[in-house]
Amino acid sequence: MSPQASLPPEGAGASRGVARREAQYLSTRGDPTLRGFSDILLEGLATDGGLYLPASYPKVDVATLARWRGLSYADLAFEILSLYIDDIPPADLKRLAHATYTEAVFGTPAITPVAQLEEGLYLQALSNGPTLAFKDMAMQLLGQLFEYELARRGEHLNILGATSGDTGSAAEYAMRGKRGIHVFMLSPHGRMSPFQQAQMFSLQDANIHNIAIEGVFDDCQDIVKAVSNDLEFKRRWKIGTVNSINWARLLAQVVYYFAGYFQATKSNTERVSFAVPSGNFGNICAGHVARMMGLPIQRLALATNENDVLDEFFRTGTYRPRSTAETHETSSPSMDISKASNFERFVFDLLGRDGARTKALFSEALARDGGFTITREEHARIASFGFVSGKSTHADRLATIRGTWQRSRRLVDTHTADGLKVAREHLEPGVPMIVLETALPAKFAATIEEAFAGPAGPAPVPEVPATLRGIEALPRRFAVLPADAALVKRHIETQAG
Ligand SMILES: *Cc1c(COP(=O)(O)O)cnc(C)c1O
């Protein structure tokens, strides 16, 4: 059967309740079982260890783009989600999209406003949500979807996670006050920035449980693993996660590529490129999905920091995850990854959706050899997927932050600076380049200071949004526990829903 066989004619009818295709998902490792959206929503890995992807990408034509161009962000989100979700009634899905993408939560009516920096170079702000980083874009929707699906099933969930900053706070702000959900978030005691601690620990919602572990981030992660590996405990206490491999998170992120395209162009035949600061390959994987749907994207420029696992792959065809010891602590910390957990999704598409070959690389070669190299022919195919890549160092970040301020009077954060640096290496005349702004500079004040030290100074002061001013002075709610999985389990038992 052709993978296209189940598509609606225009990729459009779904949201009107006609010609609804069966939105089905398969695993990147070859398990042929197809699953519905609601089945995979609350899950992590597929049962064969792979990642879920739609059985086919719905195609969007010029007429559909024309219809979508004038839509509000929430309505655009509804249209795109509708193509991938057929087991939530359209009226409910529309309500969830509108409850998520509001000016009150994201600060502007455009939700992800695009600003021109200079001729041909644009910045799309994904960082105006509650935690000032792009993870809010997806996590806020996930909060709505989880609450909806759990209520529908009459179930509840205890989300357990470990964080050194961004992901944990995005999850807490998305799940706070949600019925049927408790969040237990472990963080290394005293090791997050004062602002990050204040952001998380000041939440007073009864369903949010901050646990400061006497140890480092790896200890927190080990405890999460230990608890999750206790299958009896996991089942009994309905332990779940909100990690970056969740398909719904990726799907939510597809929307802002469309929103960015509409803002940077006037017609639906123009092409644009995106530059994307990358860590776990989640953000840019959503760009890949948008491009597969037919959004006119010329290049997807992947930007890494000194942790250049992905840049190395795109340049050489070799994927070589790093050890903890080889992973650098950088001034763009949310991109300090040793392996890219969403990367398997792209490789599956690159290999012509060959599940057996993807499995051989990701479950066999990785375990046996610590990495793999794709063939020359496979590497040559990367260009047809639009991907290019580059790397940025601490010195590059400082120069980019300073230069962008001097040229355009726009202050960017360290992650966005990585994206801007690589964007400039891939500019093409006549093709607007949109850099995704993934965090606000207020979160990285020390590096901003450093960028303007000496004759370039004084440093501009990053603006702190009104909602977060004075946050350090608020009362805090958190427990301190030793790095001991048994004690964390006992804590969950006494607090869980
Ligand atoms: C998570 C994060 C990234 C990287 O996104 P991935 O989806 O992991 O590629 C970049 N910048 C910031 C600020 C982030 O929080």
The ligand as a Gaussian input file, in Angstrom:
#p B3LYP/6-31G(d) Opt

LIG

0 1
 C       15.886000      22.965000      24.584000
 C       16.518000      24.200000      24.042000
 C       17.197000      24.216000      22.800000
 C       17.408000      22.970000      21.957000
 O       16.222000      22.438000      21.474000
 P       16.151000      20.892000      21.006000
 O       14.737000      20.660000      20.735000
 O       16.684000      20.092000      22.151000
 O       17.006000      20.800000      19.795000
 C       17.714000      25.420000      22.343000
 N       17.600000      26.544000      23.066000
 C       16.959000      26.578000      24.263000
 C       16.892000      27.851000      25.001000
 C       16.398000      25.421000      24.784000
 O       15.777000      25.459000      25.975000

